[in-house]
């Protein structure tokens, strides 16, 4: 078994030195975040047009209910997309801070991080191109005669963001199962032997977390949840058998 290199007392940092190092990292993160927010604000009109695209031509304009709503709407877009744009840099900076105390090789972290990003992008695309347009089309088809469809800007933004966040979390299930199975926290047989109960729990959970109560939304959210669960089982068993994340204890 590979032994960790000994760390001399001179290489150890005091509590205050750790705090100072973390404060420096935090300042870098805040600085990059402000830069990202500035970039997002500069392209805010293009982003707003991108967000409104799923509405199609069924809605002429979103409604603001108070004089400050347009400002809050823009600030929310700046903040949310600023966080998304800054996320890779934040992850790298935080990893550089904690890496001296971690005994996992760098490529394993990069593999998991890259897979998580690709799954998140896939979830965002699925939400934007499939789920949100279908839900909006379904909702428009059940409008009561004599009424007019009018969405508030805040309501629409909250709807599209909550739907996307839920799907991004669901698409991370393969990584979660892969990690827990490889570390023997969850046994694959626990899920395979109780598949019906697991699927029932998934359906109930999806019914609770979905932003709307219609059956179409439940299907669009439940289907990828079941698929990613099965994918996570396959990946978890494969990683555990290959012992990919247990081969090396070398420090970075």
C-alpha positions as a printed NumPy array, in Angstrom:
array([[  0.   ,   0.   ,   0.   ],
       [  1.345,   3.399,  -0.94 ],
       [  2.264,   5.548,   2.042],
       [  1.653,   9.272,   2.154],
       [  4.755,  11.479,   2.183],
       [  5.521,  12.813,   5.614],
       [  4.76 ,  16.464,   6.193],
       [  7.224,  18.368,   8.326],
       [  6.093,  20.777,  11.012],
       [  7.502,  23.657,   8.946],
       [  5.046,  22.818,   6.152],
       [  2.04 ,  22.932,   8.486],
       [  0.015,  26.132,   8.624],
       [ -1.442,  27.616,  11.765],
       [ -5.155,  28.305,  12.124],
       [ -4.681,  32.003,  11.36 ],
       [ -2.58 ,  31.175,   8.29 ],
       [ -5.361,  28.904,   7.044],
       [ -7.873,  31.694,   7.611],
       [ -5.648,  34.172,   5.776],
       [ -5.229,  31.756,   2.854],
       [ -8.97 ,  31.149,   2.681],
       [ -9.654,  34.889,   2.849],
       [ -7.349,  35.373,  -0.135],
       [ -9.21 ,  32.67 ,  -2.065],
       [-12.535,  34.233,  -1.096],
       [-11.414,  37.648,  -2.345],
       [-10.383,  36.117,  -5.673],
       [-13.781,  34.416,  -5.957],
       [-15.637,  37.649,  -5.208],
       [-13.505,  39.51 ,  -7.743],
       [-14.146,  36.951, -10.484],
       [-17.851,  36.923,  -9.588],
       [-18.098,  40.709, -10.003],
       [-16.367,  40.452, -13.368],
       [-18.784,  37.715, -14.45 ],
       [-21.778,  39.758, -13.288],
       [-20.494,  42.72 , -15.319],
       [-20.183,  40.555, -18.423],
       [-23.665,  39.119, -17.913],
       [-25.144,  42.587, -17.391],
       [-23.55 ,  43.785, -20.637],
       [-25.259,  40.964, -22.559],
       [-28.486,  41.104, -20.525],
       [-30.74 ,  41.828, -23.516],
       [-29.441,  38.782, -25.379],
       [-29.914,  36.627, -22.272],
       [-33.445,  37.907, -21.71 ],
       [-34.278,  37.114, -25.331],
       [-32.795,  33.639, -24.833],
       [-34.915,  33.046, -21.734],
       [-38.111,  34.275, -23.406],
       [-37.652,  32.122, -26.512],
       [-39.596,  29.092, -25.137],
       [-42.673,  31.305, -24.825],
       [-42.915,  31.458, -28.601],
       [-45.573,  33.753, -30.055],
       [-48.309,  32.789, -27.64 ],
       [-47.364,  35.516, -25.168],
       [-46.84 ,  39.049, -26.455],
       [-45.118,  40.417, -23.358],
       [-44.402,  39.558, -19.748],
       [-46.09 ,  41.593, -17.056],
       [-44.427,  43.617, -14.288],
       [-46.642,  44.296, -11.271],
       [-44.625,  47.001,  -9.53 ],
       [-42.255,  49.829, -10.593],
       [-39.225,  48.022,  -9.138],
       [-39.956,  44.661, -10.775],
       [-37.896,  45.385, -13.937],
       [-34.872,  46.223, -11.778],
       [-35.288,  43.084,  -9.669],
       [-35.73 ,  41.027, -12.832],
       [-32.452,  42.275, -14.327],
       [-30.557,  41.929, -11.042],
       [-31.754,  38.341, -10.638],
       [-30.558,  37.49 , -14.142],
       [-27.195,  39.167, -13.483],
       [-26.732,  37.273, -10.219],
       [-27.845,  33.834, -11.433],
       [-25.901,  33.82 , -14.686],
       [-22.953,  35.439, -12.91 ],
       [-22.859,  32.507, -10.489],
       [-23.066,  30.015, -13.374],
       [-20.291,  31.76 , -15.312],
       [-18.086,  31.981, -12.216],
       [-18.675,  28.391, -11.077],
       [-15.721,  26.723, -12.911],
       [-13.26 ,  29.332, -11.617],
       [-14.69 ,  29.049,  -8.1  ],
       [-14.325,  25.265,  -8.183],
       [-10.696,  25.489,  -9.323],
       [ -9.787,  28.037,  -6.637],
       [-11.452,  26.023,  -3.877],
       [ -9.758,  22.852,  -5.086],
       [ -6.346,  24.534,  -5.03 ],
       [ -7.049,  25.52 ,  -1.427],
       [ -8.08 ,  22.05 ,  -0.182],
       [ -5.866,  19.898,  -2.447],
       [ -2.855,  19.735,  -0.07 ],
       [ -5.05 ,  17.882,   2.435],
       [ -6.65 ,  15.531,  -0.112],
       [ -5.147,  12.173,  -1.053],
       [ -6.917,  11.639,  -4.381],
       [ -5.163,  12.106,  -7.708],
       [ -5.991,  15.163,  -9.789],
       [ -7.376,  13.327, -12.831],
       [-10.079,  11.713, -10.715],
       [-11.321,  15.12 ,  -9.583],
       [-11.172,  16.452, -13.155],
       [-13.079,  13.401, -14.411],
       [-15.896,  13.853, -11.896],
       [-16.006,  17.639, -12.407],
       [-16.117,  17.318, -16.212],
       [-18.833,  14.649, -16.022],
       [-20.866,  16.842, -13.663],
       [-20.577,  19.828, -16.001],
       [-21.599,  17.773, -19.044],
       [-24.593,  16.348, -17.181],
       [-25.59 ,  19.841, -16.039],
       [-25.383,  21.193, -19.591],
       [-27.447,  18.241, -20.837],
       [-30.046,  18.885, -18.13 ],
       [-30.18 ,  22.576, -19.014],
       [-30.657,  21.777, -22.69 ],
       [-33.376,  19.228, -21.906],
       [-35.17 ,  21.759, -19.717],
       [-34.884,  24.623, -22.219],
       [-35.643,  22.698, -25.424],
       [-38.091,  20.028, -24.247],
       [-39.607,  20.395, -20.786],
       [-40.347,  24.137, -20.571],
       [-41.827,  24.492, -24.118],
       [-44.018,  21.383, -23.691],
       [-45.296,  22.521, -20.307],
       [-46.082,  25.996, -21.646],
       [-47.841,  24.515, -24.682],
       [-49.858,  22.199, -22.449],
       [-50.836,  25.023, -20.105],
       [-51.898,  27.218, -23.024],
       [-54.147,  24.436, -24.338],
       [-56.251,  24.333, -21.167],
       [-57.006,  28.046, -20.922],
       [-60.63 ,  28.771, -20.019],
       [-62.53 ,  30.489, -22.863],
       [-62.913,  34.197, -22.356],
       [-59.667,  34.518, -20.401],
       [-56.315,  35.924, -21.465],
       [-52.925,  34.358, -20.748],
       [-50.645,  36.817, -18.94 ],
       [-47.412,  35.741, -17.275],
       [-45.491,  37.894, -14.837],
       [-41.784,  38.262, -15.552],
       [-40.819,  37.109, -12.054],
       [-43.194,  34.135, -12.209],
       [-41.877,  32.992, -15.572],
       [-38.246,  33.389, -14.511],
       [-38.869,  31.453, -11.296],
       [-40.628,  28.72 , -13.259],
       [-37.863,  28.205, -15.815],
       [-35.134,  28.382, -13.155],
       [-36.831,  25.98 , -10.734],
       [-37.483,  23.483, -13.551],
       [-33.863,  23.668, -14.714],
       [-32.41 ,  23.373, -11.204],
       [-34.541,  20.299, -10.484],
       [-33.411,  18.62 , -13.704],
       [-29.759,  19.524, -13.101],
       [-29.982,  17.869,  -9.68 ],
       [-31.663,  14.789, -11.184],
       [-28.969,  14.464, -13.844],
       [-26.333,  14.28 , -11.083],
       [-27.823,  11.01 ,  -9.775],
       [-25.379,   8.806, -11.79 ],
       [-22.394,  10.497, -10.135],
       [-23.993,  10.212,  -6.69 ],
       [-24.703,   6.511,  -7.121],
       [-21.296,   5.901,  -8.668],
       [-19.587,   7.479,  -5.652],
       [-21.736,   5.823,  -2.974],
       [-21.547,   2.37 ,  -4.574],
       [-17.776,   2.566,  -5.091],
       [-17.381,   3.468,  -1.392],
       [-19.732,   0.635,  -0.307],
       [-22.215,   3.092,   1.205],
       [-24.98 ,   1.769,  -1.046],
       [-25.118,  -1.804,  -2.345],
       [-26.525,  -2.205,  -5.906],
       [-28.606,  -5.184,  -4.756],
       [-30.478,  -2.885,  -2.354],
       [-31.917,  -1.081,  -5.378],
       [-32.217,  -3.949,  -7.873],
       [-34.089,  -6.196,  -5.425],
       [-36.502,  -3.399,  -4.522],
       [-36.873,  -1.729,  -7.917],
       [-40.628,  -1.309,  -7.705],
       [-40.397,   0.386,  -4.314],
       [-37.533,   2.583,  -5.508],
       [-39.469,   3.661,  -8.61 ],
       [-42.552,   4.381,  -6.512],
       [-40.446,   6.548,  -4.202],
       [-38.992,   8.335,  -7.252],
       [-42.468,   9.067,  -8.625],
       [-43.675,  10.396,  -5.272],
       [-40.541,  12.544,  -4.845],
       [-40.855,  13.938,  -8.38 ],
       [-44.534,  14.728,  -7.771],
       [-43.509,  16.748,  -4.709],
       [-40.613,  18.682,  -6.284],
       [-42.086,  19.436,  -9.715],
       [-43.049,  23.116, -10.111],
       [-46.48 ,  22.299, -11.552],
       [-49.091,  19.637, -10.749],
       [-49.95 ,  18.351, -14.231],
       [-49.216,  14.789, -15.323],
       [-47.096,  15.914, -18.302],
       [-44.576,  17.67 , -16.071],
       [-44.448,  14.646, -13.772],
       [-43.646,  12.364, -16.713],
       [-41.002,  14.722, -18.125],
       [-39.264,  14.87 , -14.73 ],
       [-39.746,  11.25 , -13.661],
       [-38.48 ,   9.681, -16.899],
       [-34.935,  11.14 , -16.726],
       [-34.855,  10.414, -12.993],
       [-35.453,   6.693, -13.6  ],
       [-33.021,   6.623, -16.536],
       [-30.245,   8.343, -14.579],
       [-30.83 ,   5.98 , -11.634],
       [-30.304,   2.952, -13.879],
       [-27.26 ,   4.609, -15.443],
       [-25.864,   5.33 , -11.99 ],
       [-26.246,   1.668, -11.006],
       [-24.333,   0.522, -14.074],
       [-21.565,   3.084, -13.577],
       [-21.358,   2.383,  -9.853],
       [-20.913,  -1.376, -10.342],
       [-18.351,  -0.813, -13.12 ],
       [-16.299,   1.671, -11.078],
       [-16.43 ,  -0.591,  -8.021],
       [-15.277,  -3.629,  -9.993],
       [-12.483,  -1.719, -11.716],
       [-11.51 ,   0.001,  -8.422],
       [-10.809,   3.168, -10.407],
       [-10.996,   5.521,  -7.449],
       [ -9.077,   3.198,  -5.132],
       [ -5.875,   2.68 ,  -7.115],
       [ -3.866,   5.566,  -5.885],
       [ -3.454,   7.407,  -2.639],
       [ -0.802,   9.722,  -3.981],
       [ -1.06 ,  13.351,  -2.922],
       [ -1.395,  16.042,  -5.567]])
